[in-house]
Amino acid sequence: MQTLTTTTKTSFIYTNLFVNNFHCFVDQMTTTFTFIATLVSFLLPLVAAYGYNDLEITSWCGQTPHPESCNYFLANNQYYSGPVIKQKPDFVKALLKVTLERAQHAESNTRGLGPKCRNKLEKAAWDDCIELYEHTVERLNMTVDPHKPCNQYEMQTWLSTALTNLETCRAGFQELGVDGYMLPLMNNNVSSLISNTLAMNKEGGSPPDNYQKGGFPTWVKPGDRKLLQSSNPASQANVVVAQDGSGNYKTIGEAIAAAAKRSGSGRYVIYVKAGTYKENIEIGTKLKNIMLLGDGIGKTIITGSKSVGGGATTFNSATLIVVGDGFIGRGITVRNTAGPQNHQAVALRSGSDLSVFYQCSFEGYQDTLYVHSNRQFYRECDIYGTVDFIFDNAAVVFQNCNIYARNPPNKTNTVTAQGRIDLLMQILCPMLVE
């Protein structure tokens, strides 16, 4: 009997322990489920705002010329997380975000390839690519800058420039015959992403009329118009360059270096007195609104002789390189004296957006005038050359210019050439001659 009582009491104790533990377990589970429900209710709006399925991405990407790269980078959370894509502007913003991030990654990767260059030719092409990727990232940043919103046509211009930069990078390796090793290491999807963004950014209708027939483009400011049309523009010079020491500097390069240290970004006029200046000049992206003012064609002369035949890339062979936006050139002659035997040898390369060249002369043989990218205007200029001597991808107008075909070695002249691979760039970036 005693044994039975003990057993019964023990069973009762175990039963109570089980019931109490079960109630505790249920309470814990209830708390857990309550927490999960609260968390889900909090996350649902975020999922609705930032999450979308692959079918939505596929539908949007199907409208681009390169849907594979579009799908890969937008559907992969590793590369993109952003607001739900409801309308076309949302899709363009998503493409821009991914394109900029991939361009920055590609620039970093390209920099890391420097030690792998095996010879001077590979190094020359690689140097160009570093600069071109920098310019690409800069232009892409301009399309997404919230402090300086751009319109649809400015965005189209800068996207076209970014795509041109990457094509120029590849061309440098190819023209020097060293594309077999380094170029595959630089392979990426940035070009296709830019091309997709170009395609989705386009709209129907014509671009705004920013070109006045018989005058300068509407984007030339009134003060700059006066400088271009003044009978005594030298009186407004900020600094003077003169070989005889009568100015502030003896070389153009010194004046450009000083301009880089100036405060502000307003119009800065460098008056270059008559003389022959044997210099290779570069006006970089940071040097905006520079004006080179000479004493006239054949009087103020800038001359150089770099060429592909001499080991330079076409991109880096120019006597005068202008990349800073808003550049103006007036009354100067720019020459490349490398000669036809040295193949591509550029006198002027310009990638300056909203740039003007007035009463200037560009003299060379093959590839004399390299209108690389962006919006450019040439009026009353002389252009001399033999093969493809006005070429590349800028949206450029030549008004009242003289084009002189020199006697080439093979007796055949080709005046203009463009290397656009994107159909949309061909439509939106015309080369006009009046």
C-alpha positions in Angstrom: 0.0 0.0 0.0 2.8 2.4 0.9 4.5 1.6 -2.3 1.4 2.4 -4.3 0.9 5.7 -2.5 4.5 6.7 -3.2 4.2 5.8 -6.9 0.9 7.8 -7.1 2.5 10.8 -5.5 5.5 10.6 -7.8 3.3 10.3 -10.9 1.3 13.3 -9.7 4.5 15.4 -9.2 5.8 14.4 -12.7 2.4 15.2 -14.2 2.3 18.7 -12.6 5.9 19.3 -13.8 4.9 18.3 -17.4 1.8 20.6 -17.4 3.7 23.5 -16.0 6.5 23.1 -18.5 4.0 22.7 -21.3 2.3 26.0 -20.3 5.7 27.7 -20.2 6.5 26.3 -23.7 3.1 27.5 -25.0 3.7 30.9 -23.5 7.2 31.1 -25.2 5.8 30.0 -28.5 3.0 32.6 -28.3 5.6 35.3 -27.6 7.7 34.0 -30.5 4.8 34.0 -32.9 3.8 37.5 -31.8 7.3 38.7 -32.5 7.4 37.1 -35.9 4.0 38.5 -36.8 5.2 42.0 -35.7 8.4 41.6 -37.7 6.5 40.5 -40.8 4.0 43.4 -40.5 7.0 45.7 -40.3 8.9 44.1 -43.2 6.0 43.8 -45.6 6.0 47.5 -46.7 9.8 47.3 -47.2 9.4 44.1 -49.3 6.7 45.9 -51.3 9.0 48.9 -51.8 12.3 47.2 -52.5 11.4 43.7 -53.6 10.3 42.5 -57.0 10.3 39.1 -58.7 12.3 37.9 -61.6 9.4 38.1 -64.0 9.2 41.9 -63.5 12.9 42.3 -64.1 12.7 40.1 -67.2 9.9 42.1 -68.6 11.7 45.4 -68.3 15.1 44.0 -69.4 13.4 42.5 -72.5 13.0 46.0 -73.8 16.8 46.6 -73.9 19.3 45.6 -76.6 21.3 43.5 -74.1 18.7 41.7 -71.9 21.3 39.2 -70.6 23.5 41.6 -68.7 20.4 43.6 -67.6 18.8 40.6 -66.1 22.0 39.4 -64.4 22.8 42.6 -62.6 19.3 43.8 -61.7 17.9 40.5 -60.6 21.0 39.7 -58.5 20.8 41.3 -55.0 24.5 41.2 -54.8 24.6 43.9 -57.5 21.4 45.8 -57.0 18.8 46.6 -54.4 16.5 49.5 -54.9 12.9 50.7 -55.2 10.4 48.6 -57.1 10.3 49.4 -60.8 6.9 50.6 -61.6 7.5 52.9 -64.5 10.1 53.6 -67.2 11.9 56.4 -65.2 12.3 54.0 -62.3 13.9 51.5 -64.7 16.3 54.1 -66.1 17.3 55.1 -62.6 17.9 51.4 -61.7 20.0 50.9 -64.8 22.0 54.1 -64.1 22.7 53.0 -60.5 24.0 49.5 -61.6 25.9 50.9 -64.5 27.8 53.5 -62.3 28.6 50.8 -59.7 29.9 48.4 -62.3 32.0 51.2 -64.0 33.6 52.0 -60.7 34.4 48.4 -60.2 35.8 48.1 -63.7 38.0 51.2 -63.2 39.4 49.7 -60.0 40.0 46.3 -61.7 41.8 48.0 -64.6 44.1 49.9 -62.3 45.1 46.6 -60.7 46.2 45.3 -64.1 49.1 47.8 -64.4 51.8 45.5 -63.2 50.7 42.9 -65.7 51.8 45.1 -68.7 54.6 43.3 -70.5 55.9 46.0 -72.7 55.7 49.7 -73.6 52.9 49.3 -76.1 50.7 47.5 -73.5 51.5 50.2 -71.0 50.6 53.0 -73.4 47.2 51.4 -74.1 46.6 50.7 -70.4 47.4 54.3 -69.5 44.7 55.5 -71.9 42.2 53.1 -70.4 42.8 54.4 -66.9 42.1 57.9 -68.1 39.1 56.8 -70.1 37.5 54.9 -67.2 38.0 58.0 -65.0 36.2 60.1 -67.5 33.5 57.4 -67.8 32.8 57.4 -64.1 32.8 61.2 -64.0 30.2 61.4 -66.8 28.0 58.7 -65.3 28.1 60.6 -61.9 26.9 63.7 -63.7 23.8 61.8 -64.9 22.8 60.9 -61.3 24.0 64.1 -59.4 21.0 65.2 -57.3 22.5 68.7 -56.9 22.7 69.3 -60.7 19.8 67.5 -62.3 20.3 67.0 -66.0 17.7 66.8 -68.7 17.1 63.8 -71.0 19.3 65.1 -73.8 22.2 66.0 -71.5 21.9 62.5 -70.1 22.0 61.0 -73.6 25.1 63.0 -74.5 27.0 61.9 -71.4 25.9 58.3 -71.7 27.1 58.4 -75.3 30.4 59.8 -74.2 30.8 57.1 -71.5 30.2 54.4 -74.2 32.7 56.1 -76.6 35.4 56.1 -73.8 35.2 52.3 -73.4 35.4 51.8 -77.2 38.4 54.0 -77.3 40.0 52.0 -74.5 39.7 48.8 -76.6 40.8 50.5 -79.8 44.1 51.5 -78.2 45.1 47.9 -77.6 43.9 46.9 -81.0 45.7 49.5 -83.1 49.0 48.8 -81.3 48.6 45.1 -81.9 48.6 44.1 -78.2 45.0 43.2 -77.6 45.6 39.4 -77.1 46.7 39.4 -73.5 45.5 42.5 -71.6 42.2 43.1 -73.2 40.5 39.9 -72.2 41.6 40.6 -68.6 39.6 43.9 -68.8 36.5 42.2 -70.1 33.3 43.4 -68.4 29.6 44.3 -69.0 29.8 48.0 -68.6 29.4 48.8 -72.3 26.3 46.7 -72.6 24.9 48.3 -69.5 25.5 51.8 -70.9 24.0 50.8 -74.2 20.9 49.5 -72.3 20.5 52.8 -70.5 20.9 54.8 -73.7 18.2 52.8 -75.3 15.8 53.2 -72.4 16.5 56.9 -71.9 15.5 57.9 -75.5 12.2 59.6 -76.1 10.2 60.4 -79.2 10.6 63.7 -81.0 13.5 65.9 -81.9 16.1 67.3 -79.4 15.8 71.0 -78.5 16.9 73.5 -81.1 20.2 74.7 -79.6 21.8 75.7 -82.9 21.2 79.1 -84.5 21.7 79.2 -88.2 24.2 81.9 -89.2 25.4 82.3 -85.6 26.7 80.5 -82.6 24.8 77.8 -80.6 22.3 79.0 -78.1 24.4 77.5 -75.3 27.2 80.0 -75.9 26.8 82.6 -73.2 26.5 86.3 -74.1 29.9 87.2 -72.5 31.5 84.4 -74.6 29.8 85.7 -77.8 31.4 89.1 -77.2 34.8 87.5 -76.7 34.4 85.5 -80.0 33.2 88.5 -82.0 35.4 91.2 -80.4 37.9 93.0 -82.5 40.3 93.2 -79.5 39.7 90.1 -77.3 43.3 90.2 -76.0 42.4 93.1 -73.8 40.2 90.8 -71.7 43.0 88.2 -71.1 43.6 86.9 -67.6 47.2 85.9 -68.5 49.6 86.4 -71.5 52.0 83.8 -73.0 54.9 85.2 -75.0 58.1 83.5 -76.1 60.0 86.8 -75.8 59.2 87.1 -72.1 56.8 90.1 -72.5 53.9 88.1 -71.0 53.2 86.3 -67.8 54.6 83.0 -69.1 56.9 81.8 -71.9 55.1 78.5 -72.6 51.4 77.5 -72.9 52.0 74.6 -70.5 53.0 77.0 -67.7 49.9 79.0 -68.2 47.7 75.9 -68.2 49.4 74.7 -64.9 48.7 78.1 -63.4 45.1 78.1 -64.5 44.6 74.8 -62.6 45.3 76.7 -59.4 42.9 79.5 -59.9 39.8 79.9 -57.7 36.4 79.7 -59.3 35.4 78.2 -62.6 34.4 81.3 -64.7 35.8 82.1 -68.1 39.6 82.2 -68.0 41.3 83.7 -71.1 44.9 82.8 -71.9 46.2 85.0 -74.7 49.0 83.4 -76.6 51.1 85.8 -78.7 52.3 85.0 -82.1 55.0 82.4 -82.3 55.6 78.7 -82.8 55.1 76.7 -79.6 56.6 73.2 -79.7 54.5 71.7 -76.9 52.0 69.0 -76.3 49.2 70.6 -74.3 46.4 68.9 -72.3 43.5 70.8 -70.8 42.0 68.2 -68.4 38.5 67.6 -67.0 39.1 69.9 -64.0 40.0 72.9 -66.2 36.6 74.2 -67.3 35.8 77.3 -69.3 39.4 77.9 -70.5 39.9 80.0 -73.6 43.0 79.9 -75.7 43.2 83.1 -77.7 45.9 83.5 -80.4 46.9 86.2 -82.9 45.3 84.3 -85.8 45.7 81.4 -88.1 49.4 80.9 -89.1 50.5 83.3 -86.4 50.0 81.5 -83.1 51.1 77.9 -83.8 51.1 74.9 -81.5 53.0 72.0 -83.0 53.9 68.4 -82.0 54.8 65.1 -83.7 53.5 62.2 -81.7 52.0 59.3 -83.7 51.0 55.7 -83.7 54.0 55.0 -85.9 56.1 56.5 -83.1 54.5 54.2 -80.4 51.7 56.4 -79.2 48.0 55.5 -79.3 45.8 57.6 -81.6 44.1 58.9 -78.4 47.4 60.1 -76.9 49.0 61.4 -80.1 47.3 64.8 -80.2 49.3 68.0 -80.1 46.4 69.7 -78.2 44.1 67.7 -76.0 41.0 69.4 -74.6 38.7 67.6 -72.2 37.5 70.3 -69.8 34.0 71.4 -70.6 33.2 74.9 -72.0 36.5 75.3 -73.9 36.9 78.1 -76.5 39.7 78.3 -79.0 40.1 81.3 -81.3 42.8 82.4 -83.7 45.2 79.5 -83.3 46.9 76.9 -85.5 47.4 73.3 -84.2 49.7 71.0 -86.1 50.9 67.5 -86.0 54.1 67.2 -88.2 54.6 63.4 -87.8 53.9 63.0 -91.6 51.8 60.4 -93.5 54.4 57.6 -93.0 53.6 57.5 -89.3 49.9 56.8 -89.7 47.5 58.2 -87.1 48.8 61.5 -85.8 46.3 63.9 -84.3 46.5 67.6 -84.2 43.5 68.3 -81.9 41.6 65.9 -79.8 38.5 67.4 -78.1 36.1 65.7 -75.7 35.0 69.1 -74.2 31.3 69.4 -73.9 29.8 72.7 -75.2 33.1 73.7 -76.8 33.7 76.2 -79.6 36.5 76.7 -82.1 36.5 79.9 -84.1 38.9 80.9 -86.8 41.3 78.1 -86.0 43.4 75.8 -88.3 44.1 72.1 -87.7 46.9 70.6 -89.8 48.0 67.0 -90.2 47.6 63.9 -92.4 45.8 60.9 -91.0 43.4 61.5 -88.2 44.0 65.3 -88.0 40.9 66.4 -86.1 39.7 63.9 -83.4 36.2 65.1 -82.4 36.1 62.4 -79.7 32.8 63.1 -77.8 30.2 65.5 -76.5 28.8 68.6 -78.2 31.2 70.7 -80.2 31.0 73.7 -82.6 33.5 74.8 -85.3 33.1 78.0 -87.3 35.3 79.5 -90.0 38.1 76.9 -89.4 40.5 75.3 -91.8 41.1 71.5 -91.6 43.9 69.7 -93.5 44.5 66.0 -93.8 44.6 62.8 -95.9 42.8 59.9 -94.4 39.8 60.0 -91.9 41.0 63.4 -90.9 37.7 64.4 -89.2 36.6 61.5 -87.1 35.0 59.9 -84.1 31.8 60.3 -82.0 31.1 63.9 -81.1 27.8 65.6 -81.9 29.6 68.3 -83.9 28.7 71.1 -86.3 31.1 72.6 -88.8 29.9 76.0 -90.0 31.6 77.9 -92.9 34.8 75.8 -92.5 37.3 74.9 -95.2 38.3 71.3 -95.6 41.5 70.7 -97.5 42.4 67.2 -98.7 46.1 66.8 -99.0 47.8 64.6 -101.6 48.0 61.2 -99.9 50.5 58.4 -100.6 47.9 56.1 -102.0 46.0 58.8 -103.9 42.8 58.2 -102.0 41.3 60.7 -99.6 38.7 59.9 -96.9 37.5 63.0 -95.1 35.3 61.7 -92.3 35.0 58.5 -90.2 33.1 57.4 -87.2 33.5 54.3 -85.1 30.1 54.1 -83.4 28.9 50.6 -82.7 25.7 51.7 -81.0 22.8 52.5 -83.4 21.3 55.0 -81.0 24.6 57.0 -80.8 24.5 57.2 -84.6 21.0 58.7 -84.5 21.6 61.2 -81.7 25.2 62.2 -82.4 25.3 63.6 -85.9 28.3 65.2 -87.6 26.9 68.2 -89.6 28.8 70.3 -92.1 27.5 73.6 -93.5 
